């Protein structure tokens, strides 16, 4: 029924006592003020202003409207200031979910960039494997998801349906084999998977385990999975103790290593694509866009660096 301009007019009339003075304070003409008052009276169905020559006086209804206008206009002014602050990246909130092996590498660098460049932006972070993170984007509980898909996964499968989402592929992450340092194949630069058919295996998350089973199946064996953990530091510890071998994404090797473990390329080769997912509307939110850019920059940096054991990375060059 009432708009902000009309409320400002009523407040100005209450403060200044005439249409002319109210018009001057607001930068309007006197006829414009009169028209706005008439429109307010038509909408409210009652008289708001008593006219007495050059001066005016608010009726009881007019005084009620002017009194409430103070709080309403203050709330609108605060909202405008807050929105302007968000649009100018002086503030903002971003909810990020990422898979665990990125939370030790890709994510910390990106969050440090955001904190340095936009100290008023707050990024909350939680871990989650896809498809959990993609479901959170669709449910509106997260703004950005760092997810991954193996090269033997369908691009759109079940809960990973990406229809209508913004998907940026930022890294192609090679998969390596982790072996005990004294393993019979440790001296090879590339380890054929068919040489590992009799080994005990260590598997990680559900998707990683599925990838291992699919890769082994294409090489005509079923892996004997003796241990399961999503903690890659634990994986390397188990491998170093001679308890098994494991597929390890190269990304984690930029933050974790073990003196008793060597990692080698595998044949046939395998990889996963790391991607950032959001919605078209969220991508236009300045704080979300800034965080997305920081994640992309973090991915580019990691691809140019050697792993912690000094081994050159095997990342292919990306055009993005």
Buried (B, 14 or more C-beta within 10 A) or exposed (E): EBEEEBBBBBBBBBEBBBBBBBBBBBEBEBEBBBEBBEBBBEEBEEBBBEEEEEEBBBBEBBBBBBEBBEEBBEEEEEEEEEEEEBEEBBBBEBBBBBBBBBBBBBBBBBBEBBBEEBEEBBBEBBBBBBBBBBBBBBEEEBBBBBBBBBBBBEEEEEEBEBEEBBBBBBBBBBBBBBBBEEBEBBEBEEBEBEBBEEBBBBBBBEBBBBBBBBBBEEBEBEBEBEBBBBEBBEBBBBBBEBBBBBBBBBBBBBBBBBEBBBBBBBBEEBBBBBBBBBBEEBBEBBBBBBBBBBBBBBBEBBBEEEBEEEBEBBBEEEEE
